[in-house]
Structures are given as structure tokens and as C-alpha cells.
Amino acid sequence: MTQINNPFEILGLSKTASADEIRNAYRTLVKKCHPDQFLDADEQKAAQEKMIALNLAYEQALRLALPCKSNTFQRELSVGDAILLAEKMLYARNANSALHHLNRTKDRTAAWFEVQGRAYMMLQQHEAAHQSFREAVRREPDNLEYRRGALDAALAMKNDHTLQGKLKNLFHKR
């Protein structure tokens, strides 16, 4: 990967900028120089080169601002980034990876608990899902989506305790 001498300079930031400041500066600069904003072919090419430099600077600055923890190659994420990655994993039907990404943040919001609940539902862990959805509802009582998730998890838990549900779970675990 190409190294940039000072990615913070390209982004117009100091070397002590936080990850949020880096993201905001990157988004602002991308809006100003995106190639789709130009009709002239030469201007588009120049903008494309600027975008490449911005993308490289953004990735490198984030790596510098969010150093890896010792012996792991995982960095802590903002709650928004953790939810976004978890959503992508759920879309790909990979609930375990979704839970992994959710656990890469210390912050817990109602949305975080709702995504966790959906991951547990996908894994057929209905009791854990119900607890997650209930916490989401506790934090945002007026959110009907969270309430619907809690109800679905409660019904699935109830079904797990029927003979048919027990047989299904027995064969599902094999």
C-alpha cells in the first residue's frame, strides 16, 4: 500500500486529530472534489487523482488515530461504525461476525441492542435476543420496531418450550 508522507496535512488536520475529526474532514473534502461534479475530462481526471490521494490519506490517518491493541488486529470502533459493520454481516447472514463487530465498541445504544437482538435471533438464541430487544425498548420505549423485535423473540422463546420447538432445537444443534 502506498504511504503518504503526512495524511493529516492532506486532510487539513493536525496530527492529534481524532477519528471523528478525520471522518468529518474526509467527507467535507470528498464533497468538494468528487469527479462527478466536473464536466471537463481534464478536471475529472484531476479530481480522480485528488480522490485517490484523499482515500489513501483517510485510511492512513485513521490507522494512526486508532492504533491496534496489542496482539490483536482489531481496533475499537465508534458505536455507529460497529452497527454499520454488524448490519453488513447480518445482510450476509453471518450473525457471529455481526456480534463480533458489535463488541468492538464500548458504547451501547438502543440501536446497538436492537442489532444484537437480530443477530441472536438469526442464531436461534431467542432468550438472549429477547434480553437485547428489551434493553433497546427500555432505552427507547416509543420505538415500535424494538417492541416488535422483543415480541418476536418472546414468541420464539415460548415456541422453544413446546415439544415441537424442543425437537426442532435438538435437530438444529446437530
N, CA, C and O of each residue as an XYZ file, in Angstrom:
696
protein
N       0.842     -1.193      0.000
C       0.000      0.000      0.000
C       0.880      1.246      0.000
O       1.906      1.288      0.679
N       0.486      2.235     -0.742
C       1.241      3.467     -0.847
C       1.150      4.255      0.455
O       0.071      4.411      1.026
N       2.294      4.749      0.914
C       2.345      5.567      2.121
C       2.353      7.031      1.702
O       2.990      7.404      0.717
N       1.653      7.837      2.444
C       1.621      9.268      2.217
C       2.418      9.906      3.339
O       2.266      9.532      4.502
N       3.273     10.875      2.996
C       4.134     11.486      3.999
C       3.357     12.027      5.185
O       3.682     11.711      6.329
N       2.348     12.827      4.937
C       1.567     13.376      6.030
C       0.086     13.367      5.660
O      -0.420     14.322      5.072
N      -0.604     12.279      6.009
C      -2.022     12.195      5.638
C      -2.869     13.274      6.308
O      -3.886     13.697      5.757
N      -2.455     13.718      7.492
C      -3.216     14.748      8.203
C      -3.167     16.075      7.450
O      -4.145     16.822      7.431
N      -2.018     16.362      6.828
C      -1.870     17.595      6.063
C      -2.811     17.599      4.858
O      -3.435     18.616      4.556
N      -2.910     16.462      4.175
C      -3.804     16.354      3.021
C      -5.248     16.585      3.433
O      -6.029     17.178      2.689
N      -5.596     16.113      4.628
C      -6.957     16.283      5.132
C      -7.174     17.635      5.816
O      -8.289     17.961      6.223
N      -6.090     18.422      5.937
C      -6.181     19.740      6.558
C      -6.345     19.669      8.069
O      -7.025     20.508      8.659
N      -5.728     18.676      8.696
C      -5.877     18.453     10.140
C      -4.517     18.419     10.835
O      -3.477     18.286     10.191
N      -4.549     18.541     12.151
C      -3.317     18.375     12.925
C      -3.103     16.886     13.183
O      -4.021     16.082     13.027
N      -1.891     16.531     13.574
C      -1.563     15.128     13.811
C      -2.273     14.555     15.039
O      -2.249     13.344     15.261
N      -2.891     15.401     15.818
C      -3.596     14.938     17.017
C      -5.106     14.819     16.781
O      -5.875     14.674     17.731
N      -5.524     14.880     15.521
C      -6.955     14.821     15.201
C      -7.550     13.480     15.622
O      -6.903     12.437     15.530
N      -8.790     13.533     16.082
C      -9.493     12.313     16.474
C     -10.057     11.612     15.235
O     -10.082     12.181     14.144
N     -10.501     10.391     15.418
C     -11.088      9.638     14.313
C     -12.324     10.342     13.764
O     -12.541     10.353     12.553
N     -13.133     10.926     14.637
C     -14.324     11.651     14.178
C     -13.940     12.884     13.360
O     -14.575     13.182     12.349
N     -12.903     13.597     13.796
C     -12.444     14.768     13.034
C     -11.921     14.334     11.666
O     -12.144     15.020     10.668
N     -11.234     13.207     11.619
C     -10.716     12.687     10.349
C     -11.871     12.346      9.414
O     -11.845     12.709      8.238
N     -12.878     11.654      9.928
C     -14.042     11.288      9.105
C     -14.752     12.530      8.578
O     -15.112     12.589      7.402
N     -14.953     13.517      9.439
C     -15.654     14.736      9.020
C     -14.870     15.495      7.960
O     -15.449     15.962      6.979
N     -13.562     15.623      8.145
C     -12.733     16.330      7.161
C     -12.751     15.589      5.823
O     -12.849     16.210      4.764
N     -12.657     14.276      5.878
C     -12.672     13.464      4.657
C     -13.987     13.672      3.899
O     -13.976     13.906      2.691
N     -15.108     13.588      4.600
C     -16.416     13.742      3.948
C     -16.559     15.128      3.312
O     -17.080     15.265      2.205
N     -16.094     16.137      4.021
C     -16.172     17.505      3.502
C     -15.348     17.643      2.229
O     -15.806     18.227      1.246
N     -14.123     17.101      2.249
C     -13.252     17.215      1.079
C     -13.769     16.400     -0.099
O     -13.642     16.825     -1.247
N     -14.344     15.247      0.169
C     -14.887     14.421     -0.913
C     -16.022     15.157     -1.620
O     -16.135     15.095     -2.845
N     -16.850     15.843     -0.866
C     -17.958     16.595     -1.467
C     -17.451     17.696     -2.388
O     -18.083     18.016     -3.395
N     -16.303     18.275     -2.035
C     -15.763     19.388     -2.818
C     -15.078     18.930     -4.102
O     -15.108     19.638     -5.108
N     -14.464     17.752     -4.071
C     -13.641     17.392     -5.238
C     -14.051     16.079     -5.899
O     -13.238     15.473     -6.597
N     -15.264     15.631     -5.705
C     -15.689     14.377     -6.343
C     -15.706     14.563     -7.855
O     -16.208     15.576     -8.341
N     -15.166     13.603     -8.610
C     -15.086     13.742    -10.069
C     -16.430     13.938    -10.766
O     -16.481     14.540    -11.838
N     -17.501     13.450    -10.187
C     -18.818     13.605    -10.819
C     -19.285     15.050    -10.870
O     -20.239     15.361    -11.583
N     -18.636     15.933    -10.134
C     -19.029     17.340    -10.124
C     -18.480     18.120    -11.323
O     -18.850     19.275    -11.537
N     -17.605     17.495    -12.095
C     -16.941     18.195    -13.195
C     -17.355     17.609    -14.532
O     -17.501     16.395    -14.676
N     -17.541     18.487    -15.506
C     -17.912     18.054    -16.859
C     -16.675     17.882    -17.736
O     -16.623     16.981    -18.573
N     -15.697     18.733    -17.548
C     -14.477     18.698    -18.347
C     -13.661     17.451    -18.011
O     -13.474     17.130    -16.838
N     -13.174     16.746    -19.039
C     -12.435     15.496    -18.840
C     -11.147     15.714    -18.048
O     -10.782     14.883    -17.217
N     -10.458     16.824    -18.301
C      -9.213     17.091    -17.573
C      -9.496     17.376    -16.096
O      -8.762     16.925    -15.217
N     -10.563     18.127    -15.835
C     -10.935     18.395    -14.450
C     -11.365     17.114    -13.729
O     -11.063     16.926    -12.551
N     -12.072     16.237    -14.448
C     -12.476     14.961    -13.865
C     -11.259     14.115    -13.506
O     -11.221     13.485    -12.450
N     -10.269     14.105    -14.390
C      -9.050     13.314    -14.143
C      -8.300     13.867    -12.932
O      -7.826     13.105    -12.089
N      -8.194     15.189    -12.848
C      -7.529     15.812    -11.701
C      -8.286     15.506    -10.408
O      -7.681     15.232     -9.372
N      -9.604     15.556    -10.486
C     -10.422     15.252     -9.304
C     -10.258     13.791     -8.901
O     -10.216     13.477     -7.711
N     -10.167     12.902     -9.880
C      -9.977     11.479     -9.593
C      -8.642     11.256     -8.865
O      -8.575     10.478     -7.914
N      -7.601     11.931     -9.310
C      -6.297     11.808     -8.646
C      -6.356     12.362     -7.227
O      -5.748     11.807     -6.312
N      -7.086     13.452     -7.050
C      -7.260     14.028     -5.713
C      -8.034     13.050     -4.819
O      -7.717     12.905     -3.638
N      -9.041     12.385     -5.380
C      -9.814     11.406     -4.611
C      -8.938     10.231     -4.176
O      -9.075      9.739     -3.057
N      -8.062      9.791     -5.032
C      -7.161      8.691     -4.685
C      -6.273      9.107     -3.516
O      -6.096      8.349     -2.562
N      -5.719     10.315     -3.595
C      -4.874     10.824     -2.514
C      -5.682     10.970     -1.223
O      -5.192     10.642     -0.143
N      -6.927     11.464     -1.336
C      -7.781     11.614     -0.159
C      -8.099     10.265      0.479
O      -8.050     10.125      1.701
N      -8.425      9.274     -0.351
C      -8.738      7.942      0.170
C      -7.542      7.332      0.903
O      -7.693      6.759      1.982
N      -6.363      7.460      0.311
C      -5.161      6.936      0.951
C      -4.862      7.673      2.256
O      -4.513      7.061      3.266
N      -5.004      8.995      2.216
C      -4.746      9.791      3.413
C      -5.745      9.445      4.512
O      -5.381      9.336      5.683
N      -6.996      9.274      4.129
C      -8.047      8.938      5.099
C      -7.735      7.602      5.793
O      -7.759      7.517      7.021
N      -7.445      6.575      5.011
C      -7.142      5.259      5.584
C      -5.920      5.308      6.496
O      -5.925      4.745      7.591
N      -4.882      5.985      6.034
C      -3.647      6.055      6.819
C      -3.857      6.878      8.095
O      -3.368      6.498      9.159
N      -4.575      7.996      8.000
C      -4.814      8.836      9.179
C      -5.649      8.080     10.216
O      -5.382      8.169     11.415
N      -6.654      7.339      9.756
C      -7.458      6.552     10.693
C      -6.616      5.492     11.388
O      -6.761      5.266     12.589
N      -5.743      4.845     10.637
C      -4.861      3.826     11.248
C      -3.969      4.464     12.310
O      -3.715      3.864     13.354
N      -3.501      5.663     12.044
C      -2.644      6.344     13.016
C      -3.445      6.833     14.229
O      -2.949      6.822     15.355
N      -4.678      7.258     13.987
C      -5.510      7.775     15.078
C      -6.090      6.653     15.938
O      -6.359      6.849     17.123
N      -6.282      5.481     15.339
C      -6.852      4.342     16.052
C      -5.869      3.175     16.008
O      -6.080      2.222     15.257
N      -4.804      3.236     16.798
C      -3.808      2.166     16.740
C      -4.389      0.838     17.203
O      -5.312      0.799     18.016
N      -3.840     -0.236     16.680
C      -4.283     -1.575     17.054
C      -3.913     -1.866     18.491
O      -2.894     -1.391     18.992
N      -4.752     -2.653     19.150
C      -4.448     -3.085     20.501
C      -3.385     -4.179     20.421
O      -3.269     -4.857     19.400
N      -2.619     -4.352     21.478
C      -1.538     -5.322     21.456
C      -2.057     -6.725     21.199
O      -3.072     -7.146     21.756
N      -1.341     -7.435     20.347
C      -1.610     -8.819     19.990
C      -2.957     -9.054     19.312
O      -3.343    -10.205     19.111
N      -3.666     -8.014     18.963
C      -4.878     -8.186     18.180
C      -4.817     -7.201     17.032
O      -4.144     -6.173     17.101
N      -5.522     -7.535     15.994
C      -5.544     -6.646     14.849
C      -6.912     -5.972     14.749
O      -7.346     -5.573     13.669
N      -7.572     -5.855     15.881
C      -8.881     -5.222     15.929
C      -8.760     -3.910     16.682
O      -8.155     -3.855     17.752
N      -9.327     -2.868     16.132
C      -9.336     -1.605     16.839
C     -10.749     -1.339     17.328
O     -11.724     -1.867     16.792
N     -10.834     -0.520     18.344
C     -12.149     -0.159     18.858
C     -12.855      0.722     17.828
O     -12.230      1.543     17.157
N     -14.146      0.536     17.721
C     -14.943      1.288     16.764
C     -15.899      2.227     17.482
O     -16.221      2.036     18.655
N     -16.341      3.231     16.764
C     -17.437      4.050     17.275
C     -18.692      3.188     17.219
O     -18.741      2.213     16.469
N     -19.688      3.533     17.993
C     -20.910      2.736     18.015
C     -21.563      2.722     16.631
O     -22.111      1.700     16.216
N     -21.509      3.835     15.924
C     -22.086      3.894     14.582
C     -21.383      2.969     13.603
O     -22.032      2.279     12.818
N     -20.049      2.955     13.650
C     -19.290      2.073     12.766
C     -19.523      0.611     13.117
O     -19.639     -0.231     12.226
N     -19.593      0.302     14.409
C     -19.831     -1.081     14.838
C     -21.194     -1.562     14.340
O     -21.321     -2.686     13.854
N     -22.209     -0.708     14.462
C     -23.550     -1.070     13.997
C     -23.556     -1.250     12.481
O     -24.159     -2.189     11.964
N     -22.883     -0.347     11.776
C     -22.833     -0.439     10.315
C     -22.189     -1.751      9.865
O     -22.717     -2.433      8.987
N     -21.057     -2.102     10.462
C     -20.402     -3.357     10.096
C     -21.257     -4.554     10.478
O     -21.338     -5.525      9.726
N     -21.895     -4.492     11.642
C     -22.761     -5.587     12.070
C     -23.942     -5.747     11.112
O     -24.325     -6.870     10.785
N     -24.516     -4.641     10.666
C     -25.628     -4.692      9.707
C     -25.186     -5.383      8.414
O     -25.922     -6.194      7.854
N     -23.985     -5.057      7.948
C     -23.471     -5.695      6.733
C     -23.319     -7.196      6.931
O     -23.614     -7.978      6.028
N     -22.861     -7.596      8.105
C     -22.690     -9.018      8.387
C     -24.047     -9.724      8.487
O     -24.184    -10.862      8.039
N     -25.041     -9.063      9.066
C     -26.372     -9.658      9.128
C     -26.956     -9.812      7.727
O     -27.603    -10.815      7.425
N     -26.727     -8.824      6.881
C     -27.198     -8.910      5.498
C     -26.554    -10.106      4.794
O     -27.181    -10.758      3.959
N     -25.298    -10.383      5.141
C     -24.579    -11.523      4.562
C     -24.892    -12.828      5.300
O     -24.291    -13.864      5.018
N     -25.840    -12.773      6.250
C     -26.273    -13.935      7.029
C     -25.143    -14.494      7.894
O     -25.039    -15.706      8.079
N     -24.294    -13.599      8.426
C     -23.179    -14.001      9.274
C     -23.358    -13.347     10.652
O     -22.755    -12.316     10.950
N     -24.188    -13.963     11.467
C     -24.547    -13.386     12.761
C     -23.371    -13.358     13.733
O     -23.243    -12.416     14.516
N     -22.521    -14.362     13.695
C     -21.373    -14.379     14.610
C     -20.433    -13.210     14.345
O     -19.939    -12.586     15.284
N     -20.185    -12.911     13.086
C     -19.339    -11.759     12.757
C     -20.028    -10.457     13.152
O     -19.369     -9.503     13.566
N     -21.339    -10.418     13.025
C     -22.081     -9.219     13.442
C     -21.877     -8.982     14.934
O     -21.608     -7.856     15.353
N     -22.002    -10.030     15.731
C     -21.795     -9.894     17.175
C     -20.360     -9.478     17.482
O     -20.120     -8.681     18.389
N     -19.414    -10.018     16.728
C     -18.006     -9.646     16.916
C     -17.814     -8.149     16.699
O     -17.161     -7.483     17.503
N     -18.377     -7.620     15.623
C     -18.225     -6.190     15.337
C     -18.934     -5.333     16.381
O     -18.430     -4.275     16.759
N     -20.088     -5.774     16.845
C     -20.786     -5.020     17.884
C     -19.940     -4.925     19.154
O     -19.963     -3.910     19.850
N     -19.209     -5.969     19.442
C     -18.386     -5.982     20.653
C     -17.091     -5.195     20.510
O     -16.285     -5.147     21.439
N     -16.891     -4.581     19.356
C     -15.695     -3.761     19.154
C     -15.907     -2.317     19.590
O     -15.060     -1.462     19.329
N     -17.020     -2.036     20.245
C     -17.272     -0.709     20.782
C     -17.671     -0.825     22.244
O     -18.270     -1.815     22.666
N     -17.332      0.192     22.998
C     -17.721      0.214     24.406
C     -19.100      0.831     24.576
O     -19.796      0.558     25.554
N     -19.489      1.660     23.622
C     -20.761      2.367     23.711
C     -21.910      1.422     23.385
O     -21.798      0.562     22.512
N     -23.004      1.596     24.094
C     -24.198      0.784     23.873
C     -25.395      1.722     23.750
O     -25.717      2.458     24.683
N     -26.038      1.688     22.612
C     -27.227      2.497     22.383
C     -28.409      1.561     22.163
O     -28.238      0.346     22.065
N     -29.593      2.127     22.087
C     -30.771      1.307     21.804
C     -30.616      0.599     20.462
O     -30.966     -0.574     20.334
N     -30.096      1.303     19.469
C     -29.891      0.691     18.151
C     -28.891     -0.454     18.227
O     -29.050     -1.467     17.547
N     -27.861     -0.295     19.054
C     -26.864     -1.353     19.238
C     -27.541     -2.617     19.774
O     -27.298     -3.716     19.276
N     -28.391     -2.455     20.792
C     -29.075     -3.608     21.384
C     -30.052     -4.239     20.392
O     -30.227     -5.458     20.393
N     -30.684     -3.434     19.555
C     -31.612     -3.968     18.566
C     -30.869     -4.825     17.545
O     -31.337     -5.908     17.192
N     -29.724     -4.356     17.067
C     -28.934     -5.135     16.108
C     -28.432     -6.416     16.771
O     -28.428     -7.478     16.148
N     -28.011     -6.322     18.026
C     -27.585     -7.504     18.757
C     -28.742     -8.513     18.856
O     -28.540     -9.716     18.691
N     -29.938     -8.015     19.124
C     -31.101     -8.884     19.201
C     -31.364     -9.607     17.893
O     -31.677    -10.798     17.892
N     -31.239     -8.898     16.781
C     -31.437     -9.544     15.473
C     -30.384    -10.603     15.200
O     -30.678    -11.644     14.612
N     -29.150    -10.336     15.628
C     -28.089    -11.334     15.446
C     -28.391    -12.589     16.262
O     -28.236    -13.707     15.771
N     -28.818    -12.399     17.497
C     -29.172    -13.549     18.325
C     -30.370    -14.304     17.750
O     -30.412    -15.532     17.817
N     -31.325    -13.599     17.195
C     -32.465    -14.273     16.562
C     -31.987    -15.141     15.403
O     -32.455    -16.265     15.226
N     -31.055    -14.613     14.617
C     -30.530    -15.363     13.490
C     -29.820    -16.633     13.972
O     -29.826    -17.658     13.290
N     -29.223    -16.550     15.136
C     -28.514    -17.704     15.712
C     -29.454    -18.626     16.500
O     -29.014    -19.610     17.093
N     -30.745    -18.299     16.499
C     -31.743    -19.083     17.233
C     -31.521    -19.027     18.745
O     -31.936    -19.934     19.467
N     -30.871    -17.972     19.224
C     -30.665    -17.768     20.659
C     -31.724    -16.769     21.129
O     -31.446    -15.592     21.359
N     -32.927    -17.276     21.259
C     -34.091    -16.423     21.470
C     -34.104    -15.723     22.828
O     -34.555    -14.582     22.925
N     -33.623    -16.377     23.859
C     -33.615    -15.737     25.180
C     -32.658    -14.538     25.191
O     -32.994    -13.473     25.707
N     -31.474    -14.722     24.620
C     -30.515    -13.617     24.540
C     -31.075    -12.499     23.650
O     -30.902    -11.315     23.942
N     -31.740    -12.889     22.574
C     -32.351    -11.895     21.678
C     -33.402    -11.095     22.425
O     -33.472     -9.873     22.296
N     -34.215    -11.785     23.202
C     -35.277    -11.113     23.950
C     -34.684    -10.106     24.932
O     -35.190     -8.991     25.060
N     -33.629    -10.488     25.616
C     -32.975     -9.572     26.556
C     -32.442     -8.335     25.836
O     -32.567     -7.215     26.333
N     -31.850     -8.546     24.666
C     -31.313     -7.414     23.897
C     -32.428     -6.476     23.448
O     -32.319     -5.258     23.591
N     -33.498     -7.048     22.906
C     -34.610     -6.216     22.464
C     -35.257     -5.476     23.637
O     -35.659     -4.321     23.498
N     -35.359     -6.138     24.788
C     -35.948     -5.482     25.961
C     -35.100     -4.292     26.404
O     -35.635     -3.267     26.826
N     -33.775     -4.430     26.309
C     -32.912     -3.301     26.668
C     -33.082     -2.158     25.664
O     -33.077     -0.988     26.046
N     -33.232     -2.498     24.384
C     -33.469     -1.467     23.370
C     -34.783     -0.734     23.669
O     -34.851      0.491     23.564
N     -35.811     -1.480     24.038
C     -37.111     -0.884     24.366
C     -36.999     -0.037     25.629
O     -37.593      1.039     25.708
N     -36.243     -0.515     26.615
C     -36.066      0.255     27.846
C     -35.441      1.617     27.538
O     -35.808      2.628     28.137
N     -34.495      1.632     26.598
C     -33.811      2.877     26.261
C     -34.645      3.782     25.357
O     -34.548      5.007     25.441
N     -35.459      3.184     24.496
C     -36.330      3.959     23.596
C     -37.720      3.326     23.595
O     -38.065      2.586     22.673
N     -38.518      3.615     24.626
C     -39.814      2.947     24.785
C     -40.822      3.189     23.655
O     -41.731      2.380     23.467
N     -40.682      4.259     22.919
C     -41.652      4.570     21.862
C     -41.297      3.954     20.509
O     -42.038      4.134     19.543
N     -40.190      3.239     20.422
C     -39.762      2.666     19.148
C     -40.506      1.353     18.907
O     -40.264      0.356     19.588
N     -41.403      1.368     17.941
C     -42.224      0.188     17.660
C     -41.417     -0.958     17.058
O     -41.755     -2.123     17.268
N     -40.371     -0.651     16.323
C     -39.516     -1.699     15.744
C     -38.847     -2.514     16.852
O     -38.754     -3.739     16.760
N     -38.385     -1.834     17.888
C     -37.753     -2.525     19.009
C     -38.782     -3.376     19.756
O     -38.490     -4.493     20.184
N     -39.980     -2.834     19.904
C     -41.044     -3.583     20.584
C     -41.433     -4.827     19.770
O     -41.675     -5.892     20.338
N     -41.489     -4.688     18.467
C     -41.813     -5.819     17.595
C     -40.738     -6.899     17.716
O     -41.057     -8.087     17.765
N     -39.478     -6.496     17.765
C     -38.391     -7.461     17.937
C     -38.499     -8.196     19.259
O     -38.286     -9.407     19.322
N     -38.833     -7.460     20.325
C     -38.980     -8.090     21.644
C     -40.128     -9.087     21.638
O     -40.015    -10.162     22.227
N     -41.235     -8.743     20.978
C     -42.378     -9.645     20.902
C     -42.029    -10.899     20.092
O     -42.355    -12.015     20.495
N     -41.367    -10.707     18.952
C     -40.968    -11.862     18.135
C     -40.046    -12.796     18.920
O     -40.180    -14.017     18.846
N     -39.115    -12.215     19.669
C     -38.196    -13.035     20.467
C     -38.943    -13.755     21.580
O     -38.654    -14.917     21.864
N     -39.907    -13.077     22.217
C     -40.690    -13.709     23.280
C     -41.506    -14.873     22.723
O     -41.585    -15.931     23.347
N     -42.109    -14.681     21.558
C     -42.879    -15.766     20.938
C     -41.972    -16.935     20.546
O     -42.350    -18.096     20.697
N     -40.786    -16.624     20.048
C     -39.839    -17.686     19.698
C     -39.392    -18.443     20.948
O     -39.235    -19.663     20.912
N     -39.185    -17.718     22.056
C     -38.829    -18.376     23.318
C     -39.947    -19.306     23.759
O     -39.698    -20.431     24.190
N     -41.161    -18.835     23.651
C     -42.312    -19.654     24.049
C     -42.385    -20.899     23.177
O     -42.639    -21.996     23.674
N     -42.168    -20.730     21.898
C     -42.182    -21.856     20.971
C     -41.055    -22.845     21.286
O     -41.222    -24.052     21.116
N     -39.909    -22.330     21.746
C     -38.789    -23.203     22.103
C     -39.168    -24.172     23.220
O     -38.591    -25.255     23.322
N     -40.132    -23.792     24.055
C     -40.502    -24.611     25.211
C     -41.608    -25.620     24.903
O     -41.994    -26.403     25.771
N     -42.118    -25.601     23.669
C     -43.099    -26.611     23.281
C     -42.347    -27.859     22.834
O     -41.146    -27.803     22.569
N     -43.047    -28.974     22.750
C     -42.420    -30.227     22.315
C     -41.853    -30.068     20.907
O     -40.736    -30.498     20.623
N     -42.634    -29.449     20.038
C     -42.185    -29.246     18.667
C     -40.924    -28.375     18.632
O     -39.990    -28.660     17.884
N     -40.904    -27.313     19.444
C     -39.736    -26.434     19.497
C     -38.513    -27.139     20.048
O     -37.405    -26.938     19.550
N     -38.700    -27.969     21.077
C     -37.583    -28.720     21.656
C     -36.996    -29.682     20.638
O     -35.777    -29.816     20.534
N     -37.869    -30.360     19.878
C     -37.384    -31.270     18.839
C     -36.634    -30.511     17.748
O     -35.585    -30.950     17.277
N     -37.183    -29.378     17.360
C     -36.534    -28.550     16.336
C     -35.138    -28.121     16.809
O     -34.166    -28.208     16.059
N     -35.055    -27.654     18.070
C     -33.765    -27.234     18.597
C     -32.795    -28.388     18.717
O     -31.598    -28.219     18.488
N     -33.292    -29.553     19.070
C     -32.442    -30.733     19.191
C     -31.795    -31.074     17.857
O     -30.598    -31.352     17.790
N     -32.597    -31.050     16.795
C     -32.067    -31.385     15.475
C     -31.274    -30.239     14.856
O     -30.382    -30.472     14.040
N     -31.592    -29.011     15.237
C     -30.869    -27.846     14.722
C     -29.437    -27.801     15.237
O     -28.541    -27.342     14.529
N     -29.209    -28.272     16.462
C     -27.886    -28.210     17.084
C     -26.943    -29.267     16.538
O     -25.730    -29.165     16.726
N     -27.464    -30.258     15.880
C     -26.614    -31.356     15.365
C     -25.929    -30.992     14.110
O     -25.184    -31.801     13.556
